[in-house]
Amino acid sequence: MAQPITAPTAPRGRSRGGGGGPGGRGGGERGGDRRRRSQPERKPPAEEWNPRTWLGRQVKEGKITSIDDIFSMSYRVKESQIVDILLPDMKEEVVEIKMVQKQTDAGQQSRFKATVLVGNQNGYVGLGEAKNKEIGPAIRKAIGLAKLHLIPVKRGCGSWECNCGGNHSVPYLVLGKVGSTQVEVIPAPKGVGLACADTIKLVLKLAGIKDVWTRTKGETRTTANLAKGVLQALREAYKVMSVSDWER
């Protein structure tokens, strides 16, 4: 009696994900491309800083070792790596992230605007703003701009209730105004702390000021202008020469 003829069956291991033909699901060129695409891309190693300005070359060669020398000679910092080398203990704080829109011929363009503060909590603070389609690149760009706009902070003890001669407060009352936002920074004795709004507290902490009173006027809900007003007030402190500055 003749036996029925059965069709040959393919091996089990090659039906899916194996080494099938070009049209197979797991093998061939398409399957191999899928496996290659799923692998994470390797990031190139960080390139060594190649300074483009005279000041950057002086810092990299070790001829300028203090950021105080840069401010005393009124040099302009154009590379953020200069601040990274001279002030390695910088800290960043994101003040505000909001979405802004611009009307163009093609329609509305939406981008993220980041406002970031940097400071070493010992007399130096800066603020930067940047826009980008994504939040991460906007924050990184704002950090770089904040380092380029770093300012020295004049600290002291201007309170008649304390008069200890330390650097825990400001030497005298200073006033800053940006837009309709007006900020007064008033010296306070030790132990008072930072009696101010949270945005102002961020700026003063990164500047290294521990005790202060503040008074604000205008549209203080504009977070960026409030932070800029405090920085403007700290910048105004250098326009007055006190008795302690006569020996310099």
LUMTI-954748 format. One record per atom (N, C-alpha, C): z, y, x; residue in one letter; residue number from 1; atom name. Coordinates in nm, 3 decimals. Layout:
Z	Y	X	A	NUM	CA
...
end
This chain:
0.000	-0.120	0.085	M	1	N
0.000	0.000	0.000	M	1	CA
0.000	0.123	0.088	M	1	C
-0.091	0.217	0.056	A	2	N
-0.104	0.336	0.141	A	2	CA
0.011	0.432	0.115	A	2	C
0.066	0.488	0.224	Q	3	N
0.177	0.583	0.212	Q	3	CA
0.123	0.724	0.197	Q	3	C
0.191	0.813	0.118	P	4	N
0.142	0.951	0.100	P	4	CA
0.151	1.029	0.230	P	4	C
0.051	1.113	0.249	I	5	N
0.045	1.196	0.371	I	5	CA
0.120	1.325	0.344	I	5	C
0.216	1.357	0.431	T	6	N
0.296	1.482	0.417	T	6	CA
0.251	1.581	0.523	T	6	C
0.254	1.710	0.484	A	7	N
0.214	1.817	0.580	A	7	CA
0.322	1.833	0.684	A	7	C
0.281	1.861	0.808	P	8	N
0.382	1.881	0.915	P	8	CA
0.464	2.008	0.889	P	8	C
0.593	2.000	0.914	T	9	N
0.683	2.115	0.893	T	9	CA
0.707	2.184	1.026	T	9	C
0.722	2.318	1.016	A	10	N
0.748	2.397	1.138	A	10	CA
0.893	2.382	1.179	A	10	C
0.923	2.395	1.307	P	11	N
1.062	2.387	1.354	P	11	CA
1.147	2.495	1.289	P	11	C
1.273	2.459	1.265	R	12	N
1.361	2.551	1.196	R	12	CA
1.395	2.673	1.280	R	12	C
1.409	2.654	1.404	G	13	N
1.454	2.764	1.489	G	13	CA
1.352	2.875	1.502	G	13	C
1.226	2.848	1.462	R	14	N
1.124	2.951	1.483	R	14	CA
1.081	3.016	1.353	R	14	C
1.147	2.986	1.242	S	15	N
1.104	3.044	1.115	S	15	CA
1.143	3.192	1.106	S	15	C
1.268	3.230	1.151	R	16	N
1.314	3.368	1.144	R	16	CA
1.379	3.406	1.274	R	16	C
1.339	3.520	1.324	G	17	N
1.406	3.570	1.443	G	17	CA
1.371	3.494	1.568	G	17	C
1.289	3.390	1.560	G	18	N
1.254	3.314	1.679	G	18	CA
1.130	3.370	1.743	G	18	C
1.062	3.286	1.817	G	19	N
0.942	3.332	1.886	G	19	CA
0.820	3.307	1.803	G	19	C
0.811	3.361	1.681	G	20	N
0.698	3.341	1.593	G	20	CA
0.575	3.409	1.645	G	20	C
0.468	3.398	1.570	G	21	N
0.343	3.457	1.611	G	21	CA
0.343	3.607	1.590	G	21	C
0.226	3.670	1.609	P	22	N
0.219	3.816	1.595	P	22	CA
0.253	3.860	1.454	P	22	C
0.221	3.779	1.354	G	23	N
0.253	3.819	1.217	G	23	CA
0.389	3.774	1.172	G	23	C
0.462	3.701	1.256	G	24	N
0.593	3.652	1.219	G	24	CA
0.692	3.765	1.200	G	24	C
0.800	3.731	1.132	R	25	N
0.896	3.834	1.101	R	25	CA
0.987	3.868	1.218	R	25	C
1.023	3.770	1.294	G	26	N
1.118	3.796	1.400	G	26	CA
1.055	3.802	1.537	G	26	C
0.937	3.743	1.554	G	27	N
0.880	3.739	1.687	G	27	CA
0.763	3.832	1.698	G	27	C
0.687	3.814	1.803	G	28	N
0.567	3.894	1.823	G	28	CA
0.600	4.036	1.867	G	28	C
0.501	4.122	1.855	E	29	N
0.517	4.257	1.904	E	29	CA
0.608	4.339	1.814	E	29	C
0.595	4.320	1.679	R	30	N
0.676	4.401	1.590	R	30	CA
0.825	4.371	1.605	R	30	C
0.859	4.243	1.612	G	31	N
1.000	4.207	1.629	G	31	CA
1.056	4.258	1.761	G	31	C
0.975	4.248	1.866	G	32	N
1.022	4.295	1.996	G	32	CA
1.041	4.445	1.997	G	32	C
0.951	4.520	1.929	D	33	N
0.966	4.665	1.923	D	33	CA
1.093	4.703	1.848	D	33	C
1.124	4.625	1.742	R	34	N
1.243	4.657	1.665	R	34	CA
1.368	4.638	1.750	R	34	C
1.369	4.534	1.830	R	35	N
1.486	4.511	1.915	R	35	CA
1.498	4.620	2.021	R	35	C
1.384	4.665	2.072	R	36	N
1.391	4.769	2.174	R	36	CA
1.436	4.902	2.115	R	36	C
1.395	4.932	1.993	R	37	N
1.434	5.057	1.932	R	37	CA
1.582	5.060	1.896	R	37	C
1.640	4.946	1.868	S	38	N
1.780	4.943	1.829	S	38	CA
1.875	4.968	1.945	S	38	C
1.827	4.958	2.068	Q	39	N
1.913	4.979	2.183	Q	39	CA
1.940	5.129	2.199	Q	39	C
2.064	5.169	2.229	P	40	N
2.094	5.312	2.247	P	40	CA
2.025	5.367	2.371	P	40	C
1.981	5.492	2.359	E	41	N
1.915	5.556	2.473	E	41	CA
2.019	5.597	2.576	E	41	C
1.982	5.577	2.700	R	42	N
2.071	5.615	2.809	R	42	CA
2.050	5.762	2.843	R	42	C
2.163	5.835	2.847	K	43	N
2.154	5.977	2.879	K	43	CA
2.136	5.995	3.030	K	43	C
2.053	6.091	3.070	P	44	N
2.037	6.114	3.214	P	44	CA
2.165	6.169	3.274	P	44	C
2.192	6.143	3.399	P	45	N
2.314	6.195	3.461	P	45	CA
2.313	6.347	3.467	P	45	C
2.433	6.405	3.465	A	46	N
2.444	6.551	3.467	A	46	CA
2.388	6.607	3.597	A	46	C
2.304	6.708	3.584	E	47	N
2.242	6.766	3.701	E	47	CA
2.340	6.858	3.772	E	47	C
2.323	6.868	3.902	E	48	N
2.408	6.957	3.980	E	48	CA
2.372	7.102	3.951	E	48	C
2.473	7.186	3.944	W	49	N
2.450	7.327	3.913	W	49	CA
2.376	7.395	4.027	W	49	C
2.265	7.456	3.992	N	50	N
2.186	7.533	4.089	N	50	CA
2.193	7.679	4.048	N	50	C
2.280	7.760	4.110	P	51	N
2.298	7.899	4.066	P	51	CA
2.170	7.980	4.081	P	51	C
2.150	8.069	3.984	R	52	N
2.030	8.154	3.983	R	52	CA
2.060	8.299	4.017	R	52	C
2.187	8.336	4.022	T	53	N
2.224	8.473	4.052	T	53	CA
2.299	8.480	4.185	T	53	C
2.307	8.601	4.240	W	54	N
2.379	8.621	4.366	W	54	CA
2.526	8.588	4.349	W	54	C
2.584	8.628	4.236	L	55	N
2.726	8.600	4.212	L	55	CA
2.750	8.451	4.202	L	55	C
2.660	8.378	4.137	G	56	N
2.676	8.233	4.128	G	56	CA
2.670	8.166	4.264	G	56	C
2.581	8.212	4.352	R	57	N
2.574	8.154	4.486	R	57	CA
2.699	8.183	4.566	R	57	C
2.755	8.303	4.550	Q	58	N
2.879	8.337	4.621	Q	58	CA
2.995	8.249	4.575	Q	58	C
3.001	8.220	4.446	V	59	N
3.109	8.136	4.393	V	59	CA
3.091	7.992	4.439	V	59	C
2.969	7.942	4.435	K	60	N
2.946	7.803	4.476	K	60	CA
2.972	7.782	4.624	K	60	C
2.941	7.881	4.706	E	61	N
2.965	7.869	4.850	E	61	CA
3.111	7.892	4.887	E	61	C
3.194	7.933	4.792	G	62	N
3.336	7.952	4.819	G	62	CA
3.371	8.089	4.874	G	62	C
3.279	8.184	4.871	K	63	N
3.307	8.319	4.923	K	63	CA
3.386	8.402	4.822	K	63	C
3.373	8.371	4.694	I	64	N
3.454	8.434	4.590	I	64	CA
3.535	8.324	4.524	I	64	C
3.667	8.334	4.534	T	65	N
3.756	8.227	4.487	T	65	CA
3.845	8.271	4.371	T	65	C
3.837	8.395	4.329	S	66	N
3.922	8.444	4.221	S	66	CA
3.839	8.526	4.124	S	66	C
3.864	8.506	3.996	I	67	N
3.792	8.583	3.895	I	67	CA
3.841	8.728	3.891	I	67	C
3.962	8.753	3.944	D	68	N
4.010	8.892	3.952	D	68	CA
3.920	8.976	4.042	D	68	C
3.866	8.916	4.149	D	69	N
3.775	8.989	4.237	D	69	CA
3.648	9.030	4.162	D	69	C
3.603	8.946	4.071	I	70	N
3.481	8.977	3.995	I	70	CA
3.504	9.097	3.904	I	70	C
3.618	9.100	3.835	F	71	N
3.646	9.211	3.744	F	71	CA
3.681	9.339	3.821	F	71	C
3.746	9.327	3.935	S	72	N
3.780	9.446	4.012	S	72	CA
3.657	9.514	4.071	S	72	C
3.553	9.434	4.101	M	73	N
3.428	9.490	4.154	M	73	CA
3.325	9.517	4.044	M	73	C
3.362	9.493	3.918	S	74	N
3.275	9.519	3.802	S	74	CA
3.145	9.441	3.809	S	74	C
3.153	9.317	3.858	Y	75	N
3.035	9.231	3.857	Y	75	CA
3.014	9.176	3.716	Y	75	C
2.888	9.150	3.683	R	76	N
2.856	9.094	3.552	R	76	CA
2.831	8.945	3.565	R	76	C
2.904	8.867	3.485	V	77	N
2.891	8.721	3.487	V	77	CA
2.775	8.682	3.396	V	77	C
2.673	8.616	3.454	K	78	N
2.555	8.574	3.377	K	78	CA
2.540	8.423	3.370	K	78	C
2.634	8.349	3.430	E	79	N
2.629	8.203	3.427	E	79	CA
2.767	8.151	3.391	E	79	C
2.774	8.066	3.289	S	80	N
2.903	8.014	3.243	S	80	CA
2.968	7.922	3.344	S	80	C
2.890	7.864	3.435	Q	81	N
2.948	7.773	3.535	Q	81	CA
3.041	7.848	3.630	Q	81	C
3.022	7.979	3.645	I	82	N
3.113	8.058	3.729	I	82	CA
3.254	8.054	3.672	I	82	C
3.266	8.068	3.541	V	83	N
3.397	8.062	3.476	V	83	CA
3.454	7.921	3.484	V	83	C
3.369	7.819	3.472	D	84	N
3.418	7.680	3.480	D	84	CA
3.479	7.651	3.616	D	84	C
3.425	7.710	3.723	I	85	N
3.476	7.685	3.857	I	85	CA
3.603	7.765	3.884	I	85	C
3.603	7.893	3.847	L	86	N
3.717	7.980	3.879	L	86	CA
3.834	7.962	3.782	L	86	C
3.804	7.923	3.657	L	87	N
3.909	7.899	3.558	L	87	CA
3.889	7.762	3.495	L	87	C
3.928	7.657	3.565	P	88	N
3.902	7.521	3.512	P	88	CA
3.989	7.482	3.394	P	88	C
4.095	7.558	3.365	D	89	N
4.187	7.521	3.256	D	89	CA
4.158	7.597	3.127	D	89	C
4.034	7.629	3.102	M	90	N
3.998	7.702	2.980	M	90	CA
4.011	7.613	2.857	M	90	C
4.052	7.674	2.747	K	91	N
4.065	7.604	2.620	K	91	CA
3.977	7.672	2.515	K	91	C
3.925	7.591	2.421	E	92	N
3.837	7.644	2.318	E	92	CA
3.901	7.626	2.181	E	92	C
3.873	7.722	2.094	E	93	N
3.918	7.716	1.954	E	93	CA
3.805	7.767	1.866	E	93	C
3.770	7.688	1.765	V	94	N
3.667	7.728	1.670	V	94	CA
3.732	7.816	1.563	V	94	C
3.686	7.939	1.553	V	95	N
3.742	8.035	1.457	V	95	CA
3.680	8.017	1.320	V	95	C
3.547	8.003	1.316	E	96	N
3.479	7.998	1.187	E	96	CA
3.344	7.930	1.202	E	96	C
3.307	7.852	1.102	I	97	N
3.174	7.793	1.091	I	97	CA
3.124	7.819	0.950	I	97	C
3.014	7.887	0.938	K	98	N
2.960	7.916	0.805	K	98	CA
2.808	7.903	0.809	K	98	C
2.750	7.891	0.691	M	99	N
2.605	7.878	0.679	M	99	CA
2.545	8.014	0.646	M	99	C
2.442	8.051	0.720	V	100	N
2.370	8.176	0.696	V	100	CA
2.226	8.142	0.661	V	100	C
2.163	8.231	0.585	Q	101	N
2.026	8.209	0.540	Q	101	CA
1.940	8.330	0.572	Q	101	C
1.813	8.302	0.596	K	102	N
1.717	8.407	0.625	K	102	CA
1.590	8.380	0.545	K	102	C
1.540	8.485	0.481	Q	103	N
1.420	8.472	0.400	Q	103	CA
1.296	8.496	0.485	Q	103	C
1.205	8.398	0.489	T	104	N
1.081	8.409	0.564	T	104	CA
0.963	8.387	0.470	T	104	C
0.841	8.394	0.526	D	105	N
0.721	8.369	0.445	D	105	CA
0.716	8.225	0.395	D	105	C
0.772	8.133	0.474	A	106	N
0.771	7.993	0.435	A	106	CA
0.886	7.956	0.342	A	106	C
0.977	8.049	0.316	G	107	N
1.090	8.020	0.230	G	107	CA
1.221	8.056	0.299	G	107	C
1.329	8.001	0.251	Q	108	N
1.460	8.029	0.310	Q	108	CA
1.488	7.936	0.427	Q	108	C
1.542	7.994	0.533	Q	109	N
1.585	7.917	0.649	Q	109	CA
1.737	7.918	0.654	Q	109	C
1.798	7.802	0.652	S	110	N
1.944	7.790	0.656	S	110	CA
1.986	7.740	0.794	S	110	C
2.086	7.809	0.851	R	111	N
2.140	7.769	0.981	R	111	CA
2.291	7.784	0.979	R	111	C
2.355	7.719	1.075	F	112	N
2.500	7.728	1.089	F	112	CA
2.534	7.832	1.195	F	112	C
2.634	7.914	1.162	K	113	N
2.682	8.015	1.256	K	113	CA
2.824	7.980	1.298	K	113	C
2.845	7.967	1.427	A	114	N
2.977	7.928	1.481	A	114	CA
3.037	8.044	1.559	A	114	C
3.165	8.069	1.537	T	115	N
3.241	8.169	1.612	T	115	CA
3.351	8.096	1.687	T	115	C
3.351	8.109	1.820	V	116	N
3.441	8.030	1.906	V	116	CA
3.515	8.124	2.001	V	116	C
3.642	8.092	2.024	L	117	N
3.725	8.164	2.122	L	117	CA
3.752	8.073	2.241	L	117	C
3.754	8.132	2.361	V	118	N
3.795	8.059	2.481	V	118	CA
3.900	8.143	2.553	V	118	C
3.990	8.076	2.623	G	119	N
4.094	8.145	2.698	G	119	CA
4.175	8.047	2.779	G	119	C
4.245	8.100	2.880	N	120	N
4.328	8.015	2.966	N	120	CA
4.477	8.033	2.939	N	120	C
4.512	8.109	2.834	Q	121	N
4.651	8.136	2.797	Q	121	CA
4.729	8.203	2.908	Q	121	C
4.656	8.276	2.993	N	122	N
4.722	8.344	3.105	N	122	CA
4.646	8.471	3.143	N	122	C
4.602	8.545	3.043	G	123	N
4.545	8.675	3.073	G	123	CA
4.395	8.687	3.060	G	123	C
4.326	8.583	3.013	Y	124	N
4.180	8.591	2.997	Y	124	CA
4.140	8.528	2.864	Y	124	C
4.054	8.598	2.790	V	125	N
4.009	8.550	2.660	V	125	CA
3.869	8.604	2.636	V	125	C
3.790	8.528	2.556	G	126	N
3.654	8.569	2.524	G	126	CA
3.611	8.511	2.391	G	126	C
3.512	8.575	2.330	L	127	N
3.462	8.532	2.199	L	127	CA
3.310	8.524	2.204	L	127	C
3.256	8.420	2.140	G	128	N
3.111	8.401	2.135	G	128	CA
3.067	8.356	1.998	G	128	C
2.946	8.398	1.960	E	129	N
2.886	8.359	1.832	E	129	CA
2.746	8.306	1.857	E	129	C
2.709	8.201	1.785	A	130	N
2.576	8.141	1.802	A	130	CA
2.534	8.076	1.671	A	130	C
2.402	8.063	1.653	K	131	N
2.344	8.001	1.534	K	131	CA
2.255	7.885	1.575	K	131	C
2.252	7.782	1.490	N	132	N
2.166	7.667	1.514	N	132	CA
2.152	7.590	1.383	N	132	C
2.052	7.501	1.380	K	133	N
2.032	7.419	1.262	K	133	CA
2.140	7.313	1.247	K	133	C
2.207	7.278	1.359	E	134	N
2.313	7.179	1.358	E	134	CA
2.443	7.243	1.407	E	134	C
2.555	7.185	1.364	I	135	N
2.685	7.244	1.396	I	135	CA
2.720	7.225	1.544	I	135	C
2.695	7.103	1.597	G	136	N
2.732	7.075	1.736	G	136	CA
2.666	7.167	1.836	G	136	C
2.532	7.179	1.836	P	137	N
2.467	7.272	1.929	P	137	CA
2.511	7.417	1.911	P	137	C
2.541	7.457	1.787	A	138	N
2.587	7.595	1.764	A	138	CA
2.722	7.619	1.831	A	138	C
2.812	7.521	1.823	I	139	N
2.944	7.536	1.885	I	139	CA
2.932	7.539	2.037	I	139	C
2.849	7.450	2.093	R	140	N
2.833	7.448	2.239	R	140	CA
2.772	7.577	2.291	R	140	C
2.676	7.629	2.219	K	141	N
2.614	7.756	2.260	K	141	CA
2.713	7.871	2.250	K	141	C
2.796	7.871	2.146	A	142	N
2.896	7.976	2.130	A	142	CA
3.002	7.970	2.240	A	142	C
3.038	7.850	2.285	I	143	N
3.134	7.836	2.395	I	143	CA
3.077	7.897	2.522	I	143	C
2.949	7.870	2.550	G	144	N
2.886	7.928	2.669	G	144	CA
2.881	8.080	2.662	G	144	C
2.850	8.136	2.545	L	145	N
2.847	8.282	2.531	L	145	CA
2.985	8.343	2.541	L	145	C
3.087	8.271	2.490	A	146	N
3.224	8.323	2.499	A	146	CA
3.270	8.332	2.645	A	146	C
3.228	8.238	2.728	K	147	N
3.264	8.244	2.870	K	147	CA
3.194	8.360	2.940	K	147	C
3.076	8.396	2.894	L	148	N
3.006	8.509	2.953	L	148	CA
3.067	8.642	2.911	L	148	C
3.137	8.645	2.797	H	149	N
3.199	8.768	2.746	H	149	CA
3.351	8.765	2.765	H	149	C
3.395	8.700	2.871	L	150	N
3.538	8.692	2.901	L	150	CA
3.591	8.830	2.941	L	150	C
3.713	8.863	2.896	I	151	N
3.774	8.991	2.932	I	151	CA
3.914	8.965	2.985	I	151	C
3.962	9.048	3.079	P	152	N
4.102	9.040	3.122	P	152	CA
4.192	9.110	3.021	P	152	C
4.312	9.059	3.005	V	153	N
4.408	9.112	2.907	V	153	CA
4.523	9.177	2.983	V	153	C
4.551	9.301	2.947	K	154	N
4.661	9.373	3.010	K	154	CA
4.789	9.342	2.934	K	154	C
4.881	9.274	3.001	R	155	N
5.006	9.234	2.937	R	155	CA
5.123	9.312	2.996	R	155	C
5.235	9.314	2.924	G	156	N
5.354	9.384	2.971	G	156	CA
5.465	9.372	2.870	G	156	C
5.564	9.459	2.882	C	157	N
5.676	9.464	2.789	C	157	CA
5.694	9.610	2.748	C	157	C
5.625	9.649	2.641	G	158	N
5.631	9.788	2.598	G	158	CA
5.733	9.816	2.489	G	158	C
5.817	9.721	2.456	S	159	N
5.916	9.741	2.350	S	159	CA
6.043	9.804	2.407	S	159	C
6.090	9.912	2.343	W	160	N
6.212	9.976	2.389	W	160	CA
6.335	9.890	2.360	W	160	C
6.321	9.791	2.270	E	161	N
6.433	9.703	2.239	E	161	CA
6.453	9.597	2.346	E	161	C
6.353	9.571	2.427	C	162	N
6.362	9.466	2.529	C	162	CA
6.364	9.527	2.670	C	162	C
6.251	9.589	2.706	N	163	N
6.240	9.657	2.836	N	163	CA
6.278	9.565	2.952	N	163	C
6.226	9.439	2.946	C	164	N
6.260	9.342	3.051	C	164	CA
6.163	9.346	3.168	C	164	C
6.048	9.411	3.149	G	165	N
5.950	9.418	3.257	G	165	CA
5.863	9.295	3.271	G	165	C
5.867	9.203	3.173	G	166	N
5.785	9.082	3.180	G	166	CA
5.646	9.101	3.123	G	166	C
5.575	8.990	3.106	N	167	N
5.438	8.993	3.055	N	167	CA
5.425	8.915	2.924	N	167	C
5.525	8.924	2.839	H	168	N
5.524	8.846	2.716	H	168	CA
5.461	8.920	2.600	H	168	C
5.432	9.050	2.615	S	169	N
5.378	9.130	2.507	S	169	CA
5.271	9.224	2.564	S	169	C
5.239	9.329	2.488	V	170	N
5.144	9.432	2.536	V	170	CA
5.225	9.551	2.588	V	170	C
5.170	9.630	2.681	P	171	N
5.248	9.740	2.740	P	171	CA
5.271	9.857	2.646	P	171	C
5.184	9.874	2.546	Y	172	N
5.197	9.984	2.450	Y	172	CA
5.112	9.951	2.328	Y	172	C
5.123	10.032	2.227	L	173	N
5.047	10.010	2.104	L	173	CA
4.898	10.033	2.130	L	173	C
4.817	9.938	2.086	V	174	N
4.672	9.949	2.103	V	174	CA
4.605	9.928	1.968	V	174	C
4.489	9.990	1.952	L	175	N
4.419	9.988	1.825	L	175	CA
4.275	9.944	1.848	L	175	C
4.227	9.855	1.761	G	176	N
4.088	9.810	1.766	G	176	CA
4.027	9.810	1.627	G	176	C
3.899	9.848	1.620	K	177	N
3.830	9.854	1.491	K	177	CA
3.690	9.800	1.505	K	177	C
3.654	9.706	1.418	V	178	N
3.519	9.650	1.410	V	178	CA
3.479	9.649	1.264	V	178	C
3.373	9.721	1.232	G	179	N
3.333	9.732	1.092	G	179	CA
3.440	9.806	1.014	G	179	C
3.483	9.752	0.902	S	180	N
3.591	9.812	0.824	S	180	CA
3.727	9.753	0.858	S	180	C
3.732	9.660	0.952	T	181	N
3.857	9.593	0.988	T	181	CA
3.924	9.667	1.102	T	181	C
4.047	9.706	1.081	Q	182	N
4.124	9.780	1.181	Q	182	CA
4.251	9.703	1.213	Q	182	C
4.279	9.685	1.340	V	183	N
4.394	9.605	1.385	V	183	CA
4.476	9.687	1.484	V	183	C
4.606	9.693	1.459	E	184	N
4.700	9.755	1.553	E	184	CA
4.789	9.646	1.611	E	184	C
4.797	9.643	1.742	V	185	N
4.883	9.546	1.812	V	185	CA
5.001	9.624	1.869	V	185	C
5.120	9.588	1.824	I	186	N
5.242	9.664	1.856	I	186	CA
5.331	9.577	1.944	I	186	C
5.381	9.629	2.056	P	187	N
5.470	9.549	2.142	P	187	CA
5.600	9.514	2.072	P	187	C
5.650	9.393	2.101	A	188	N
5.772	9.343	2.038	A	188	CA
5.863	9.283	2.146	A	188	C
5.995	9.278	2.120	P	189	N
6.087	9.218	2.218	P	189	CA
6.075	9.066	2.221	P	189	C
6.137	9.006	2.318	K	190	N
6.134	8.860	2.332	K	190	CA
6.202	8.794	2.213	K	190	C
6.142	8.682	2.168	G	191	N
6.198	8.605	2.059	G	191	CA
6.137	8.635	1.924	G	191	C
6.061	8.741	1.914	V	192	N
5.998	8.775	1.786	V	192	CA
5.885	8.679	1.755	V	192	C
5.807	8.642	1.856	G	193	N
5.692	8.555	1.835	G	193	CA
5.571	8.635	1.794	G	193	C
5.472	8.569	1.741	L	194	N
5.348	8.633	1.698	L	194	CA
5.356	8.656	1.547	L	194	C
5.398	8.776	1.508	A	195	N
5.409	8.812	1.366	A	195	CA
5.275	8.868	1.320	A	195	C
5.182	8.778	1.288	C	196	N
5.047	8.820	1.255	C	196	CA
4.977	8.709	1.177	C	196	C
4.854	8.735	1.136	A	197	N
4.773	8.636	1.065	A	197	CA
4.730	8.525	1.160	A	197	C
4.683	8.414	1.102	D	198	N
4.647	8.298	1.182	D	198	CA
4.530	8.327	1.276	D	198	C
4.432	8.404	1.229	T	199	N
4.317	8.437	1.315	T	199	CA
4.360	8.521	1.434	T	199	C
4.444	8.619	1.410	I	200	N
4.494	8.703	1.520	I	200	CA
4.580	8.620	1.614	I	200	C
4.655	8.526	1.557	K	201	N
4.742	8.441	1.639	K	201	CA
4.661	8.356	1.736	K	201	C
4.543	8.309	1.693	L	202	N
4.457	8.231	1.782	L	202	CA
4.416	8.312	1.903	L	202	C
4.375	8.437	1.880	V	203	N
4.330	8.523	1.991	V	203	CA
4.444	8.552	2.087	V	203	C
4.560	8.586	2.034	L	204	N
4.672	8.624	2.120	L	204	CA
4.728	8.505	2.197	L	204	C
4.726	8.385	2.135	K	205	N
4.772	8.266	2.208	K	205	CA
4.685	8.236	2.328	K	205	C
4.553	8.241	2.308	L	206	N
4.462	8.214	2.419	L	206	CA
4.467	8.324	2.524	L	206	C
4.511	8.444	2.484	A	207	N
4.523	8.553	2.581	A	207	CA
4.653	8.546	2.660	A	207	C
4.750	8.467	2.613	G	208	N
4.876	8.455	2.685	G	208	CA
4.984	8.551	2.638	G	208	C
4.968	8.608	2.519	I	209	N
5.068	8.699	2.462	I	209	CA
5.157	8.620	2.368	I	209	C
5.290	8.637	2.381	K	210	N
5.385	8.555	2.307	K	210	CA
5.462	8.631	2.199	K	210	C
5.484	8.760	2.216	D	211	N
5.563	8.838	2.121	D	211	CA
5.489	8.966	2.087	D	211	C
5.462	8.983	1.957	V	212	N
5.387	9.101	1.915	V	212	CA
5.399	9.119	1.765	V	212	C
5.392	9.245	1.721	W	213	N
5.375	9.279	1.580	W	213	CA
5.234	9.332	1.561	W	213	C
5.181	9.315	1.440	T	214	N
5.046	9.366	1.412	T	214	CA
5.046	9.435	1.275	T	214	C
4.949	9.525	1.262	R	215	N
4.925	9.593	1.135	R	215	CA
4.774	9.599	1.114	R	215	C
4.727	9.555	0.999	T	216	N
4.584	9.548	0.973	T	216	CA
4.548	9.632	0.850	T	216	C
4.424	9.682	0.850	K	217	N
4.369	9.758	0.738	K	217	CA
4.224	9.717	0.718	K	217	C
4.173	9.743	0.601	G	218	N
4.033	9.715	0.574	G	218	CA
4.010	9.574	0.521	G	218	C
3.887	9.526	0.538	E	219	N
3.846	9.393	0.489	E	219	CA
3.887	9.287	0.591	E	219	C
4.010	9.243	0.582	T	220	N
4.061	9.146	0.679	T	220	CA
4.020	9.002	0.647	T	220	C
3.957	8.980	0.532	R	221	N
3.911	8.845	0.500	R	221	CA
3.786	8.806	0.579	R	221	C
3.722	8.903	0.642	T	222	N
3.610	8.873	0.731	T	222	CA
3.666	8.820	0.863	T	222	C
3.667	8.690	0.878	T	223	N
3.738	8.627	0.990	T	223	CA
3.683	8.671	1.126	T	223	C
3.552	8.674	1.139	A	224	N
3.492	8.709	1.268	A	224	CA
3.527	8.853	1.308	A	224	C
3.519	8.947	1.213	N	225	N
3.551	9.086	1.243	N	225	CA
3.699	9.104	1.276	N	225	C
3.785	9.024	1.213	L	226	N
3.928	9.032	1.243	L	226	CA
3.955	8.989	1.388	L	226	C
3.890	8.880	1.432	A	227	N
3.907	8.836	1.571	A	227	CA
3.847	8.938	1.668	A	227	C
3.733	8.994	1.633	K	228	N
3.671	9.095	1.719	K	228	CA
3.757	9.222	1.728	K	228	C
3.824	9.255	1.617	G	229	N
3.911	9.372	1.619	G	229	CA
4.028	9.355	1.715	G	229	C
4.086	9.236	1.720	V	230	N
4.195	9.210	1.814	V	230	CA
4.144	9.219	1.959	V	230	C
4.027	9.163	1.984	L	231	N
3.971	9.171	2.120	L	231	CA
3.942	9.316	2.158	L	231	C
3.893	9.394	2.062	Q	232	N
3.868	9.535	2.091	Q	232	CA
3.997	9.609	2.122	Q	232	C
4.105	9.574	2.052	A	233	N
4.234	9.636	2.080	A	233	CA
4.284	9.600	2.221	A	233	C
4.269	9.473	2.259	L	234	N
4.310	9.433	2.393	L	234	CA
4.223	9.498	2.500	L	234	C
4.097	9.521	2.468	R	235	N
4.008	9.589	2.563	R	235	CA
4.045	9.736	2.580	R	235	C
4.095	9.797	2.471	E	236	N
4.132	9.939	2.477	E	236	CA
4.254	9.963	2.566	E	236	C
4.333	9.857	2.592	A	237	N
4.453	9.875	2.673	A	237	CA
4.420	9.919	2.815	A	237	C
4.301	9.886	2.865	Y	238	N
4.264	9.924	3.001	Y	238	CA
4.217	10.068	3.012	Y	238	C
4.208	10.139	2.899	K	239	N
4.167	10.279	2.905	K	239	CA
4.283	10.373	2.935	K	239	C
4.404	10.318	2.935	V	240	N
4.524	10.397	2.964	V	240	CA
4.585	10.345	3.094	V	240	C
4.618	10.436	3.185	M	241	N
4.683	10.398	3.311	M	241	CA
4.832	10.429	3.300	M	241	C
4.911	10.326	3.306	S	242	N
5.056	10.343	3.296	S	242	CA
5.117	10.367	3.434	S	242	C
5.248	10.388	3.436	V	243	N
5.316	10.416	3.563	V	243	CA
5.308	10.296	3.657	V	243	C
5.311	10.173	3.600	S	244	N
5.304	10.054	3.685	S	244	CA
5.169	10.038	3.753	S	244	C
5.066	10.108	3.703	D	245	N
4.933	10.098	3.764	D	245	CA
4.911	10.198	3.876	D	245	C
5.006	10.290	3.900	W	246	N
4.986	10.393	4.002	W	246	CA
4.985	10.334	4.143	W	246	C
5.055	10.222	4.162	E	247	N
5.064	10.164	4.296	E	247	CA
4.938	10.090	4.334	E	247	C
4.848	10.057	4.239	R	248	N
4.730	9.980	4.268	R	248	CA
4.624	10.068	4.335	R	248	C
end
